[in-house]
Amino acid sequence: MLTHLWEHVHTLSVRYGVDPVVFGVLYIAHHPLFWGTMAWLAARVRQRRRVVLQIVLGVFFWVMPYAYILLFSRHLPVWVYPIVGVVLVIGGRHAIGEIRKNLARRVASKTPAPASDEPAIFL
């Protein structure tokens, strides 16, 4: 059964030019990279410091595996593009909602951070 599944995945990878191992590594790697960046963002928000870099890195890590498919594949069916878009939008909205909820809870429970010379930029 697993051999049949791997043969099917290999057939699709040859047809569309996407290496399933590379996609799998990117998909597995993007979770800790994304959430690590979000933890860094939360720490910067608590310190009332700029968070532009953390937001850019978070977006990059979030779209990394899907960008691989969209940028390096060949002859994808048209229906793949809206599905990837929906996955990105739904996942992104969920992540942003969770981040905002956790930041609001943490900021409410902590004493204000010392004032910084840098202006704060929030989501």
N, C-alpha and C positions, 0 to 999 in steps of 0.2 A: 504494500500500500504506500509506504513512504517513498519507495523507488518510483512508483507511478506518479506520485505527486511531484517529486523532484524532476522527473522527465517532462512533466507538463510545465513546470516553472521554467525549466531550461528552454523549452520550445518557445514560450512567451518571451523570454529574455533575448533569444536570438531574433525573434520577429520584431521586437520593439527596441532592441538595443540598450536595454537596461539590465545591468548586472544585479541579480537578486542579492548577492552577498554584500555588494557595496551599499545597496539600499537598506538591507538589514542592519549593517553596521551604523549607517547614518541614523536610522530610525531609533536604534537602541541608544546611541550616543547622544541624541538630541535631548532626551529627557533629563538626564542629570545636568547637562550643560545649561539647558533652559532654566531648570529650577534653581540651580546654583546662582545663575545670574539674577533670578528673581529674589533670592535671599540677599544678594549683594544690593539689589535695588531697595529692598525693605530697610536694610541697615543704613543706606544713604538717606532715605526719606526720614528715618528717625533722627539722623544727625542734621537734618535740614540742609542737605548739600545737593548739588546738581545731580540729576539722574539720566541725562540724555544718553550717555554712553551705555548705561545699563539697559535702557529701553531699546536702543539700536541692536545691541548684542542679543537681547531676548527675542526680538523679532527675527533676527538672522538665525538663531538656533531653532526657533519654532518652525520656520519654513524650510530649513536645510534639507531634510529628506525629500520633501515634495518638490522643491526646486530642482533637485537632482533628476527626478522623473521628468519634469517639464522641460528642463534645459537640454538633457542629454539623450532623450528617447527619440525614436523615429516612428512615424506613421501611427501614432496613438489614435484610437477611435475618438471621435468628437465628444462622446459622453464622459470621457475620463476628465476633461478639463473642468466641467461644472462640479463633478464629484470632488475633485481635489480642492476646488474653491470652497465648497460647502464644508468639507472637513476642516480647512484652515479657519474659516469664519466661526464655525461653531466651537471648535477647540480654543480659538483665540478669545472669543467672548467669555467662555467659561473660565479660562485662565485669568483674564482681566478682572472678572467678577470676584474670583477667589482672592486675588491679590488685594483688591480694594477692600474686601471684607476683612481680611487679616490685618492689613495696614491700619484700618480704622479701629479695630479692636486693640492692636498693640499701641497705637498712638494714644488712645483713650486711657489705657492702663498705665502708661509711663509718664513720668514727669517730663516737661519740655526739655529738649536738648539745648545746650548752650548756643547762643547766637553765633552764626558763622559769617564770614565776610562774603561768601558766595550766596547768591540768591537761590532759593529753592525752585525747582521745576518739577511739578507733579504730573501724574497722568491726567 
